[in-house]
């Protein structure tokens, strides 16, 4: 048997995702009826429901991997700590700025946040490691230290 329902006041895909989730909960209460909530965008609704988990789980896994990699590669605990502090701050900053400018989480904005998660770790590690190498080389470490500790007269 086919049941057709119309819904009023649904304006965004996230509203449709919430409505379809509620329909699934109601249907789960009555397993004796063979009813499956269906919508033309049911696949996209399932994707939208997974977005919050993706934006938390992937950066956490990257962070845990970064703990191991930065400690082994750089060999310097101070540089590793700077990287491990700067990475979550960069990701949280982009997440917060995105919400401040009104960006809603959809598959495209989630791709941006996952891209930021990877790039933030890459460049923070790269910059800290290069700074460590410049200090250890015989080249121009005094110029780097002078630029960093420069105070105008």
Protein Blocks (a to p, Z undefined) as FASTA:
>chain_A
ZZddddehiabfklmmmmmmmmmmmmmmmmmbccddddfklmmmmmmmmmmmmmmmmmmm
mmmmmmmmmmmmnopaklmmmmmmmmmmmmmmmmmmmmmnopacdfklmmmmmmmmmmmm
mmmmmmmmmmmmmmmpmklmmlmmmmmmpccZZ
